Amino acid sequence: MPQHIYQWHPIFVHFTIALLALGVVFYLVAACLKPSQWRTRFVDAAELDLWAGAAATALTVAFGWIAFENVPHDDSVHELMVRHRDLALGTFAAFVVLTAISVWHRRHMRYPSPLFTAGLLAALAALLATGLLGGQLVYEHGLAVERPVAGPKPGAAIKPEAAVTEKASGQPAAKSAAQDHHHDHPHR
């Protein structure tokens, strides 16, 4: 269970990216097919992914907003956080509009139309850019990543008294808790 409420954002963001990206891919495949049973199946799958993705994105955005307001950070990443937030809100709005259009569009004209498909591709590009900014915040700036407790680094030399004990007994010296701090807590 996440320790902080803002840690739900990266959980839901994976559903957002997977569902919306897959929905766009299925729409593209459907747009390339001639009217057939397969085209209908791809459209049905695309709609399901788009609609479920839009719903998951509502949760992603809600937890992202909480993260934006609560995650500890300094001035060096704040501007990047603002760009990520603004792009995420614009991307969410685009997918909400496209989801609403899909409900109307399927009853009124050749579906998916080239214009609708182009809109999906633009929204997907925005989604990927948003994800890249989010990844940059975490992987390059360490945003919301807990720092390990200071202690010996892996591979650090054994203390002299441990080496003497090891040599005298012929058995490896037992690691102290400080030396094995890496295994004291689960990986995140």
C-alpha positions in Angstrom: 0.0 0.0 0.0 1.4 3.4 -0.9 2.7 5.3 2.1 1.6 8.7 0.8 -1.6 9.4 -1.1 0.4 11.1 -4.0 2.1 7.7 -4.6 -1.2 6.5 -6.3 -0.4 8.8 -9.2 2.3 6.6 -10.8 0.1 3.5 -10.2 -2.8 4.9 -12.2 -0.7 6.6 -14.9 0.3 3.2 -16.2 -3.3 2.4 -16.9 -3.8 5.7 -18.6 -0.9 5.3 -20.9 -1.6 1.6 -21.7 -5.4 2.0 -22.3 -5.2 5.3 -24.3 -2.2 4.2 -26.4 -3.8 0.9 -27.2 -7.1 2.6 -28.1 -5.3 4.9 -30.5 -3.5 1.9 -32.1 -6.8 0.0 -32.5 -8.4 3.0 -34.1 -5.5 3.3 -36.5 -5.9 -0.3 -37.5 -9.6 0.1 -37.9 -9.1 3.1 -40.1 -6.9 1.1 -42.4 -9.3 -1.8 -42.8 -12.2 -2.0 -45.2 -15.6 -2.4 -43.6 -15.7 -6.0 -42.3 -16.2 -8.0 -39.1 -12.5 -7.3 -38.2 -12.9 -3.6 -38.6 -15.9 -3.6 -36.3 -14.0 -5.6 -33.7 -11.1 -3.2 -33.8 -13.5 -0.2 -33.4 -15.2 -1.9 -30.5 -11.9 -2.6 -28.8 -10.7 0.9 -29.5 -13.8 2.4 -28.0 -13.5 0.3 -24.9 -9.9 1.2 -24.4 -10.6 4.9 -25.1 -13.5 5.1 -22.7 -11.8 3.1 -19.9 -8.6 5.1 -20.5 -10.5 8.4 -20.1 -12.0 7.1 -16.8 -8.6 5.9 -15.5 -7.1 9.3 -16.6 -9.6 11.1 -14.3 -8.1 9.2 -11.4 -4.5 9.7 -12.7 -5.1 13.5 -12.9 -6.8 13.6 -9.5 -3.8 11.9 -7.9 -1.4 13.9 -10.0 -3.0 17.1 -8.7 -2.5 15.8 -5.1 1.1 14.9 -5.9 1.7 18.4 -7.4 0.4 20.0 -4.2 2.1 17.7 -1.7 5.2 16.0 -3.0 8.3 17.5 -1.4 10.4 19.3 -4.0 12.7 22.3 -4.4 12.8 25.2 -6.9 15.0 23.3 -9.3 12.1 21.0 -10.4 9.1 23.2 -9.8 9.1 24.7 -13.3 9.3 21.2 -14.8 6.4 20.1 -12.5 4.3 23.0 -13.8 5.0 22.0 -17.4 4.1 18.4 -16.6 0.9 19.4 -14.9 -0.2 21.8 -17.7 0.6 19.3 -20.4 -1.2 16.6 -18.5 -4.4 18.7 -18.1 -4.4 19.6 -21.8 -3.9 16.0 -22.8 -6.7 14.9 -20.5 -9.0 17.5 -22.0 -8.1 16.4 -25.5 -8.9 12.7 -24.7 -12.2 13.7 -22.9 -13.2 15.6 -26.0 -12.2 12.7 -28.3 -14.1 10.3 -26.0 -17.3 12.4 -26.3 -16.8 12.8 -30.0 -16.5 9.0 -30.4 -19.9 8.5 -28.9 -21.5 10.9 -31.3 -19.2 10.1 -34.3 -20.0 6.4 -34.5 -23.6 7.1 -35.3 -23.2 9.8 -37.8 -20.4 9.2 -40.4 -17.7 6.8 -41.5 -16.0 6.0 -38.3 -13.2 6.6 -37.5 -12.8 9.5 -39.8 -9.4 10.8 -40.9 -9.9 14.0 -38.8 -10.8 12.0 -35.7 -7.8 9.7 -36.2 -5.5 12.7 -36.6 -6.9 14.1 -33.3 -6.1 10.8 -31.7 -2.6 10.9 -33.0 -2.1 14.4 -31.7 -3.5 13.5 -28.3 -1.2 10.4 -28.2 1.8 12.6 -28.9 0.8 14.9 -26.0 0.3 11.8 -23.8 3.8 10.6 -24.7 5.3 14.0 -24.0 3.5 14.2 -20.7 4.9 10.8 -19.7 8.4 11.7 -20.7 8.2 14.8 -18.5 6.9 12.7 -15.6 9.7 10.2 -16.1 12.3 13.0 -16.2 10.9 14.3 -12.9 11.4 10.9 -11.3 14.4 9.4 -13.0 16.6 12.5 -13.6 15.5 14.7 -10.6 14.5 12.0 -8.1 11.1 13.6 -7.4 9.1 11.7 -4.8 11.9 9.1 -4.5 12.9 8.4 -0.9 16.6 8.6 -0.3 18.2 5.6 1.4 19.5 6.0 5.0 23.1 7.0 5.0 25.4 4.0 5.6 28.2 2.0 4.0 28.0 1.7 0.3 27.7 -1.7 -1.2 31.1 -3.2 -1.7 32.6 -1.1 1.0 35.7 -2.5 2.8 35.0 -4.7 5.8 36.1 -3.1 9.1 39.5 -4.4 10.3 38.1 -6.2 13.4 35.7 -8.1 11.1 38.6 -9.1 8.9 40.5 -10.4 11.9 37.5 -12.4 13.1 37.0 -13.9 9.6 40.7 -14.9 9.3 40.8 -16.5 12.8 37.6 -18.5 12.5 37.8 -19.3 8.8 34.2 -18.2 8.4 33.0 -15.0 6.8 32.2 -12.3 9.4 28.5 -11.7 10.0 27.3 -8.5 8.4 26.1 -5.8 10.8 22.7 -4.3 10.2 24.4 -1.1 9.0 26.4 -3.1 6.4 23.2 -4.8 5.1 20.8 -1.9 5.3 19.9 -2.6 1.6 17.9 -5.6 2.7 16.2 -4.1 5.8 13.2 -2.8 3.7 11.4 -3.8 0.6 12.3 -2.4 -2.8 9.9 0.2 -4.2 
